[in-house]
């Protein structure tokens, strides 16, 4: 089956979500396996917003960030625009799958293994923040593993919600912050959940939730129903990742 991008053959569908579908494809000339992300857009405004991910990732070259190699625009059904993103394939799955598998087996994840992954993602975040980029959706599902466990590398992916800050410092020397509430509530820092302005430290909080999930082998789940109802969250409650 031919892929939408010339020179690649579709191997299988890996998944689908609100932002499109993901496929495993093979480079016809080299045999290398890559991931094709197809993002349907209803109009040029939506397409331009989706291309934000491409613009950001083409600037990023770090071993802890999924490498993007190419992209194209195509026509879809009902005159929709489809953005095809071609990126690195990680054969070790994502951290959500790792936690779920450990839960099912009633085992813990080896501490040196997950601490190594966290250190790698910490370095990737340091790289992004030094370039004034916020990922804004740090979670288990967006951290992929490449290679065998004894020599694995954790890589941050899915930059669909990422934002490049125009200037790291304001006129008075303080850190520029953003206030758009986005991401996954299970991993959000208090200031994000409460609709206040936030910056890089909010992503450190999210990574802390990922670390807790790996160490406890529990999928993070918000206990406060107020979040889903759009009410302010009281952070003096118990907050523990749970099954």
N, C-alpha and C positions, 0 to 999 in steps of 0.2 A: 504494500500500500504506500503510495507516494505521500510525502509530507507537503505542507503548504509552502515550504521553502525548498527551492531547487537544490539538489545534491544531497538530500537527506531522506531516509526511508523511515516511516513510522513503525515502531516495534510493538508498542502497547500503550494503553491509556493508564496513567498513574493515579489520576484523581481529578476531581472537579469541585468548584466552589463558586461563591458569589462573584468572583473576579475572573472566572474563565476556567479553562481545562488545561491539564498538564499531561504531556505525553513523553514517553521514552523514544528517542529517535537514534538512528545510526547514520554516521557520515559515510556516504557511498564510496568516497575515495580512500579514507583511512580506516574505516571500521570502528572509529571511536563512538562510544555511546554518549549522548547528550540529552538534555531535557528541553523540550519545546513547550513554552507557556503561551497559550492563545487567549488573548483578552479581547472580547467583543465590545465595541463602543458604539453607542447609538448616534453620535454626531462628532464633529471635529473638536468641539469643546471637551467632550469626554475623552477623545483620543489624545488630545494635548495633555490632559491631566494624567492619563495612563503613561504617556511618554516621559513623565517626570521620573518614573522608576528607571527608565533606560538612561536618561541624562545623568542621574546620580551614580548609577552603577558603572557606567563607562568611565567615570572618574576614579573609581575605587579599585586599587590593585593591592590586595592583602590576602594572605593565605587563609585568614579566618573569615573571608567573605566570598560567597558564591560568585564565581567568575562568569560574566556575561560576554559572549563572543560575537553575537550578531543579532540584528532585528530587521523586520520588514513590515510593511503595511499591505493588507489585502482586503478585498471586498468579501463580505459575508452575506448572509441571508437578509432580505428586506433592506438592502442598501447599507447595512451596518458596516462599520470599519472594524477590521480585525488586526490587532497588533500581535505579531509573532515574535516572541523573545526566545533566543537560543542561549542556553546556559549550561554550566558544568553539572554533570550528574554525580551525585554522591551515593555510593552503593551501600552505605551503612544505615540508611533510613534516617528518621528524625528522632529527637529525644523523647517525644511523646510515645512513639512506638517502643522505645527502650524501657520507659517507665511502665507502660502497659504490659510488656512482656515479662518484666521482673515481677510485677504484681501477680500475673497469672501463674508464674512458676514459684511464687512465694519465696523469692530470693531478693537479696540486696544487690545493688550495683556496686562493684568494687570501688572503694573510695579513691585510690590513685587514678582510676580511669575517669571518674566524673570530675574530680578536681582538675585534672589536666584539661578536660573540655572547657570547664569554667574559666580557667586561666587563658585559654586560647580565645574565647569569646570576649573576655575582659580586654584583651589586647586589641581585638577587632573594634570594640566600642571606643577604646582610647584613640584608635586611628580615625574613626568616623567623627568623634567629637573634636579632634584636633583640626578637622576640616569643616567644622560647623554644621555637621549633619546629624540629625536625630532620626533613629530608626522608627520609634514610636509604636512598635508592636513586638517587643521581646517576649518570647514564650517558647515552650518546649517544641511546638510544631514548626517553628521557624528557625530551628537550629539543626542542621544536618550533619551527619557523620560520614567522612570519607576514609576508606581504607580499613584494614583489619584492626581489631581492638588494640593489639600490642603496638601499633604504629598509626593510630587513628588521628584525624584532624577534625575538629568541630568547626563548622562554617555557618555564618549567619546569612539567611536568605529572606526572600519576600520583602522587598522594599516599597511595596505599594502604598504604604502610609508614611514613608520617610519624608523628611522636610530638611531643606538646606536653609540655614539661617543666613540672612544677608550680611550680618556683621556680628562677630562674637562678643563685642563690647559696645555698650551704649556710650553716649557722650560723657556720662559721669563715671565711666569705668566699670559699671556693673555688667553682669552677664545678661545678654539678651535672652528673653524667655518667650515661649509661645503659649497659647491658651486654648488651642483647638483640642477638644476632648475626643481622642480616638485611641484605638488599640483594643485590647481584650481585658475586660474588667477583672478577671481572676488574677491578673499580673500588674494591674495599675497601682501606681503610688498614690497615697492619700490625696496629694494636691491635684492629681489628674482626675481622680474620681469626683472630687469636690468641685471641679470646674475652675480651679485657680490656675494661675500661670505656672509653668514648669520649665525645666531645662534638663541638662544631662543627668543630674543626680536621680531624676525619676526613672531613668533607664537602669541605673545601678540597683534601685529597688526591685525592678522587674527581674533583673538577673539574679537577685537574691532569692526571689520566689522560685526561679528555675533551680537554683542550687538546693533549696529546701526540698523541692519535689524529687530531685535526684537522690538526695541523702535519705529521705524518708520513704521513697518509692510510693509516692502518693500523687495523684493528679490534682492540681490546684482547683478548688471549687469555692466560689464566694459563698459565704454563709449568710450574708445580709441581703434580704429580698428587696431592701430599699433601693439598691442599685438598679435592678431591673425596672423599678417603678419611677426612676428618675429623681428620687429623693436624695438629699444630702446624706452622706455616709458618716456615721458616728464611729470614729476610729478608736474608741476606748473599748470596743467589743473584742471578743476573742476572734482571732484570725489565724486559722490553721488550715493548710491544705488538707483536704479530706477525700475519701474515696467517692 
